[in-house]
């Protein structure tokens, strides 16, 4: 829903300032109230293309986090299936039951583990930005567009250069969102995004092994 007084998009309730923000028309447009996966899928691709308007719109959209979470789960599931399923199908002693339970438990682990990593990464970046760089945004404000843009990590499936490509793409999306939503400088946004991304890549790909 959208408040008629201040123009803020909200889910259940919000603290109304009573003053309408001075926003461009493309940012102030109302969000869909019906189920709209295509709308949010387009927004996700705009965010991946560094569209600053899409990032700011998503940061104020209460439904963006829900759709972003679903899109991220689908992306993580595709990454898991492409990387793990061939090994399951060729494992000695395999049968339909072991493959089924392997897929189910594997997906649950991937969703919980990667969700925790993403939450910790975004939280750390945001806290650093707030404490040391004077960021003015909120955690959910940065989490909404970043959840929509998380699918760029699917580039890891590209042969040979996948890990590097996904790291660069995700760092770029992180940087742009923290610049646009948290209101910090581009250099500072790049440094905290690249730094935390490097740390969490180690956790994501080395620790489980």
N, C-alpha and C positions, 0 to 999 in steps of 0.2 A: 504494500500500500504506500501511497505518497501523501504526506501531510500537506493540506491545502494552505497552511499558514507559512511554514518555512521551506517547503519543497523537499524535505528529507524523505528518502525511501526507507521504510521500516517494516518489521515483521509483525510484532504484537504491540509494542509501545515504545515511546522515546521521549526524551526531554526536549520539548519544543522551545526554540529560542524566540519564536514569533517574528523572526526576520528572515526573509527569503534571501538565500545566497545569490551573489551575482555570478551566475554561471552561463556559459554559452548554451545556445539552444540544444546542441547535440549532447551536452552533458546533463542538462536538466530534464530531458525527455523521460516520461514515466516508464517504469519497467513493466514487463508483462505480468499480469496476475494469474493467468492460466498457465498450464504446463507448457513450457516453451524450450525444449531441448535444442532445436535448431538455432534459436536466437542466441543461446548461451554458447553453442558450439562455434557460431560465427564470432562471438565476442572472444572466445578462447584463441581462435586463430589470429584475430586482430592483436591480442596481447602478445602472442608469440612473434608477431611482426613489429613489436615495439610501438604500438599505437597508444600514445599517451592519453588520448580521450577515452579509449576503451578501458584503460587501467583505472582512470579516475572514476569512470562510471561504475565499474565493477566494485571499486572500493566502497561505494555508498549503497550497493545493491544487496539487500539482506538475503536474496536467493542465490547469489553468485557462489557462496561457499558451499551450499548444498549441491549445486550442479558441478562445481569444481571438484568436490569430493567424489562424486560419481564418475566423472571423466577421469580423474586420477586413478581410481580403483580399476577402471577398465584398462587404462594405459599400463598400470603395473601388472595386471593379469596377462596382458598380451606379452609383455617383456618376460614374465615368468614362463608362460607356455612355450614361447619360441626358444627360450634357452634351456628349459628343463624337460619338456615333453619328449624330445628325441632320445634323451638318455633313459627315460622311463620305459619307452617302447622297446628299447634294445637291451634292457637289463636282463640278465639271466634269471630265470625263475619267475618272470613277470606273469601276471594274469589280470583279468579285468578288475578283480577286487583290489589288488595292490596298486594298480594304476589309478583307480578311482580315489582311494584313500590318500595316495601320494599327491594327487592333484588337489584334493580338497584341503589337506593339511598344509600343503605347500602354499596354496593361495592365501589361506588364513594367516600363515606366518609372514608372507610377503606384504600383505595389507597392513598388518599390525606393525611390523618392523619398519617398513618404509614410511608409514604414517607417523610413527614416533620420530624417525629421523627428520622428516620434513617439519614436524611441529617444533622440535628442538632447534633446528637450523633457523627457521623463521623467527622463533622467539629470541634466540641469541642475537641475530642481526638487528632485530627491532630494539632490544634492550641496549645494545651498543649505540645504536643511532639515537635513542632517547637520552641515555646518560651522558654521552660524550659529544654528540654532534647536533644537539638541539632539535631533534626530529619532532614534528608536531602531529604526526598521524597516530593511529591506534593499531593494536595488534590485528584485530579483525579487518581493519581497513587495508592492511597489506596482505593478510591471508586470503582474502576473497579473490583478487586478481591473480595471485600466485597459485592458488589452487586450480584456477582455470588454465593457467599457463604451464602447469607441471608436466603436461603431456610431452613437452619438448625433450624430456628425458628418454623418450622412446627412440631417440636417435642413437642410443647405445646399441641398437640392433643392426646398425649399418656396419658391414664388414670392415675390418682393419681400423678405420678411423672413428668407430662408433663412440667409444668412451670419451675421446677428446671432443668430438662434435657435441655430444650431449652436455659435457661439462661447460663448454663455451656457450652453448645456447641457454642453459639454465642460469649461468652467471650473468649473461646479458639481460635476461628477463628479471632476475633478482635486482640487478642494478637499476634498471629503468623503473621498476615498481617502487623501490625505496626512494629514488629521486623524485618521482611524481607524487607519491602518496605520503611519504614521510617528510618530504620537503627538505632533503639534504642535498649537498652538492654532488655532481656526477663522479668526481674523483673519489670522494669519501664513500659514495654508494658502491663504486667499483671495488674499492679496497676491502670493505667489510663483506661484500658478496663473494669476491674471489677467495678471500681468506677463509671464511666459514665453509665455502663450498669445497675447498681443498681438504679441510679437516674432516668434513662429513663424507667425502668420497672415500677417505681411508676407512672410516667406520663402516660405510656401506658395502665396500667391496673386499676389504681385507679381514676385518674382524670375524664375519661369519665363517670364513674358511679356516 
